[in-house]
Amino acid sequence: MLHAGRVGAPHGLGGAFRVSQPNTALLRAAETVLVDGISRRVTGRSGHESRVILHLEGCDDRDAALALRGHDVLVARELAPPLGADEWWAEDLEGLTVKDGERAVGTVRRLLALPSCEVLEVSRNDPEDGTRPLPLLVPLVGDAVRDVDLDAGVVDVDLDFLGEA
């Protein structure tokens, strides 16, 4: 399953709700979504790219929409549109090992969408002195990320570019 957003505030009285953090490509492709462990048919879409509003089968009033608030909206991977070159689903990047050449850096914790670009939040390897270093934020730009190899489970980054060498 792929994360397509989160149930936000109800929209009106009929059970529709806003989707926060929407992945509009996934939401456009989905005829059904998984919310709170239940597969639900999408019966209505409105709004626009950044303010998606959904109506789901079985969510027929404002109270039902409120009950779902905060739950993830998931879409089956096979319904996802094809990705272009150098595009990945966030779920595929999470947990990958991050290296600078042969030097181990840490593990991708999650993908964050910032206003200027998407970044990988990397949990750094703990140093031998037992301290917990701050996470490393790696922008998904060519100068910072040399390569992403999903099969090998590795993201190769340039720590010099990131000012971390």
C-alpha positions in Angstrom: 0.0 0.0 0.0 1.1 3.6 -0.7 0.4 6.6 1.4 -2.0 8.9 -0.4 -2.8 11.4 2.4 -4.5 11.6 5.7 -8.1 12.2 6.6 -8.5 15.8 7.5 -11.4 18.0 8.5 -14.9 17.2 7.4 -16.2 19.2 4.4 -19.9 19.9 4.8 -22.5 17.6 6.3 -22.6 14.7 3.8 -19.5 12.8 5.0 -16.9 14.3 2.6 -13.5 15.3 4.1 -10.4 17.2 3.2 -7.3 15.2 2.6 -4.2 16.5 4.3 -0.8 15.9 2.7 -2.5 14.6 -0.5 -0.7 12.6 -3.2 -3.0 13.8 -6.0 -1.6 11.3 -8.5 -2.5 8.4 -6.3 -5.9 9.8 -5.3 -6.8 10.4 -8.9 -6.0 6.8 -9.9 -7.8 5.2 -6.9 -11.3 3.8 -7.2 -10.9 2.4 -3.7 -8.8 3.4 -0.7 -8.0 1.8 2.6 -8.8 3.9 5.6 -8.7 2.6 9.2 -8.2 -0.9 7.9 -11.3 -0.8 5.8 -11.4 -0.8 2.0 -13.8 1.9 0.8 -15.0 2.9 -2.7 -14.4 6.5 -3.6 -17.8 8.0 -4.4 -16.7 11.6 -5.0 -13.7 13.8 -5.5 -13.6 17.6 -5.6 -11.3 20.5 -4.7 -8.0 20.9 -6.4 -4.4 19.7 -6.3 -3.5 21.1 -2.9 -7.0 20.9 -1.3 -8.4 17.5 -2.3 -11.8 16.6 -1.0 -13.0 13.0 -0.9 -16.3 11.2 -0.3 -16.2 7.5 0.5 -18.8 4.8 0.5 -20.1 4.3 4.1 -19.0 7.7 5.2 -22.4 9.4 5.0 -22.4 12.2 7.5 -20.1 14.7 9.3 -19.8 12.5 12.4 -18.6 9.6 10.2 -16.0 11.9 8.6 -14.9 13.1 12.1 -14.5 9.5 13.2 -11.9 8.9 10.4 -10.0 12.1 11.0 -6.3 11.6 11.4 -6.3 8.1 9.7 -4.0 7.4 6.7 -5.5 7.1 3.3 -3.8 4.2 1.5 -3.9 3.1 -2.1 -2.9 -0.3 -3.5 0.5 -0.1 -5.2 -0.9 -1.8 -8.4 -3.3 1.2 -8.9 -0.4 3.7 -8.8 0.5 5.5 -12.0 3.9 4.7 -13.4 6.9 6.7 -12.1 9.3 8.6 -14.3 13.1 8.2 -14.2 14.6 9.2 -10.8 11.2 9.0 -9.1 10.4 6.8 -6.2 7.6 6.2 -3.7 8.5 7.3 -0.2 7.7 3.8 1.1 10.4 2.4 -1.1 13.1 4.8 0.2 12.3 4.3 3.9 14.8 2.0 5.6 17.5 2.2 2.8 21.1 2.4 3.9 22.7 5.8 3.2 26.4 5.9 2.3 28.9 8.4 0.9 30.9 6.1 -1.3 32.0 3.3 1.1 31.4 5.4 4.2 28.3 4.4 6.1 26.1 7.4 7.0 22.8 6.1 8.3 19.3 5.0 7.4 16.5 6.8 5.6 13.8 7.4 8.2 11.3 9.1 5.9 10.7 11.4 3.0 9.7 15.0 3.9 8.0 17.4 1.5 9.5 20.8 2.2 8.4 24.0 0.3 11.5 24.0 -1.8 12.0 20.3 -2.5 11.6 16.8 -1.0 14.3 15.7 1.4 15.4 12.4 3.0 15.5 12.4 6.7 18.4 10.2 7.6 19.0 8.7 11.0 22.7 8.8 11.4 24.7 5.9 12.7 25.5 6.3 16.4 29.1 7.2 17.0 31.2 5.1 19.3 31.0 7.7 22.1 27.3 6.9 22.6 25.9 10.3 21.6 22.9 10.6 19.4 23.6 12.8 16.4 20.9 15.0 14.9 19.2 13.6 11.7 20.7 14.6 8.4 18.4 16.2 5.8 19.4 15.3 2.3 17.6 17.2 -0.5 16.6 15.0 -3.4 18.7 16.9 -5.9 21.4 15.6 -8.2 24.2 17.4 -6.4 23.3 15.8 -3.0 22.2 12.3 -4.2 24.5 10.5 -6.5 22.5 7.3 -6.8 19.5 5.4 -5.5 19.7 1.7 -5.9 16.5 0.1 -4.6 17.7 -3.4 -5.4 20.8 -3.0 -3.3 19.0 -1.0 -0.7 21.4 1.9 -0.8 21.3 5.7 -1.3 24.7 7.2 -2.2 25.0 10.8 -1.1 27.7 13.5 -1.4 28.5 14.6 2.2 30.9 17.3 0.8 28.0 19.0 -1.0 25.9 18.8 2.2 28.7 20.4 4.2 29.1 17.2 6.4 32.4 15.7 5.3 
